[in-house]
């Protein structure tokens, strides 16, 4: 016996599975959207109104990079969350920051507000922001409770 009092971590709560799996699925949808847009898959891109397609085609490298951080960080962060690792928190924070900056930057710096408002896509632009913040907060709360090691 080592003399160090090692208490086992708390059991994995049921909601960790729920949040991790649903969060991973949501992030995977975002990742698929990102990849389809980046690869310019014509069968999907042709479904967008012309203004919205031109908007996505005009993204500069910084906007694409932040979008990539948001979606890849979300997928990897959710996997790491399910593994109960503390690394989930910084990954999901990076994902949230990517979502916030790419969506708000796109809306207010790249003319997306006007385009998305005309095509009823404005509300959908806000969902990733709320999701990113919620996932980062959840990972922080689980780390604070000792669930993440």
C-alpha positions in Angstrom: 0.0 0.0 0.0 1.4 3.4 -1.0 0.1 5.6 1.7 -1.4 7.9 -0.8 -5.2 8.1 -0.4 -6.4 7.5 -3.9 -10.1 7.9 -4.1 -11.7 6.5 -7.2 -13.3 9.0 -9.6 -17.1 9.3 -9.4 -19.0 6.9 -11.6 -19.8 7.9 -15.1 -23.2 9.6 -14.9 -25.9 8.5 -17.4 -26.1 12.0 -18.8 -22.5 11.9 -19.8 -23.4 9.3 -22.4 -26.4 11.2 -23.5 -24.6 14.5 -23.9 -21.5 13.0 -25.4 -23.3 10.9 -28.0 -25.8 13.6 -29.0 -23.1 16.2 -29.0 -20.9 14.0 -31.2 -23.8 13.4 -33.6 -24.5 17.1 -33.8 -20.8 17.9 -34.4 -20.6 15.2 -37.0 -23.4 16.9 -38.9 -21.5 20.1 -38.7 -18.3 18.3 -39.9 -20.2 16.8 -42.8 -21.5 20.3 -43.8 -18.0 21.7 -43.6 -16.6 18.9 -45.8 -19.4 19.2 -48.3 -18.9 22.9 -48.6 -15.1 22.7 -48.8 -15.3 20.0 -51.5 -18.0 21.9 -53.3 -20.2 18.9 -53.7 -22.4 20.1 -56.6 -25.4 17.8 -55.8 -25.7 19.5 -52.4 -24.4 23.0 -53.1 -26.8 23.4 -56.0 -29.7 23.2 -53.5 -28.6 26.5 -51.9 -30.1 29.8 -53.2 -27.6 31.6 -55.4 -26.9 34.3 -52.8 -26.2 31.8 -50.1 -24.0 29.7 -52.3 -22.0 32.8 -53.3 -21.7 33.6 -49.6 -20.2 30.2 -48.8 -17.9 30.3 -51.8 -16.5 33.7 -50.7 -15.3 32.6 -47.3 -11.6 33.6 -46.7 -9.1 31.2 -45.2 -9.6 32.6 -41.7 -13.3 31.9 -41.7 -12.8 28.3 -43.1 -10.1 27.7 -40.5 -12.3 28.9 -37.6 -15.2 26.8 -38.9 -12.8 23.8 -39.1 -11.7 24.3 -35.5 -15.4 24.5 -34.5 -16.5 21.3 -36.1 -13.3 19.1 -35.6 -13.0 20.4 -32.0 -16.6 19.4 -31.4 -16.3 15.9 -32.8 -13.0 15.2 -31.1 -14.1 16.9 -27.9 -17.2 14.7 -27.6 -15.1 11.6 -28.1 -12.7 12.6 -25.4 -15.6 13.6 -23.2 -17.0 10.0 -23.5 -13.5 8.8 -22.6 -13.8 10.9 -19.4 -10.6 12.9 -20.1 -10.1 16.5 -18.9 -8.8 17.4 -22.4 -12.5 17.5 -23.4 -12.9 20.9 -21.8 -10.2 22.8 -23.8 -11.2 21.0 -27.0 -14.9 22.0 -26.5 -13.8 25.5 -25.6 -11.9 25.7 -28.8 -14.9 24.3 -30.7 -17.1 27.0 -29.1 -14.7 29.7 -29.9 -14.5 28.5 -33.5 -18.3 28.4 -33.7 -18.7 31.8 -32.2 -16.1 33.5 -34.3 -16.8 31.8 -37.6 -20.6 32.4 -37.3 -20.5 35.9 -36.0 -17.5 36.8 -38.3 -19.4 35.4 -41.2 -22.6 37.3 -40.4 -21.1 40.7 -39.6 -17.8 40.8 -41.4 -18.5 38.8 -44.6 -22.1 40.0 -45.3 -23.8 36.9 -44.1 -26.4 38.8 -42.1 -27.9 40.2 -45.2 -27.7 36.9 -47.2 -28.9 34.6 -44.4 -31.7 37.0 -43.4 -33.0 36.9 -47.0 -32.9 33.1 -47.1 -34.3 32.3 -43.6 -30.9 30.9 -42.6 -30.1 33.5 -39.9 -31.6 31.6 -37.0 -29.8 28.4 -38.0 -26.5 30.4 -37.9 -27.0 30.9 -34.1 -27.6 27.3 -33.2 -23.9 26.3 -33.3 -23.0 29.2 -31.0 -25.4 28.1 -28.3 -24.4 24.5 -28.7 -20.7 25.2 -28.5 -21.2 27.2 -25.3 -23.4 24.6 -23.7 -20.9 21.7 -24.5 -17.9 23.6 -23.1 -19.9 24.4 -20.0 -20.9 20.8 -19.6 -17.3 19.6 -19.9 -16.2 22.2 -17.4 -18.9 21.1 -14.9 -18.0 17.4 -15.3 -14.3 18.2 -14.8 -15.1 20.2 -11.7 -17.1 17.3 -10.3 -14.2 15.0 -10.9 -15.9 12.9 -13.5 -13.2 13.8 -16.1 -9.7 12.7 -15.2 
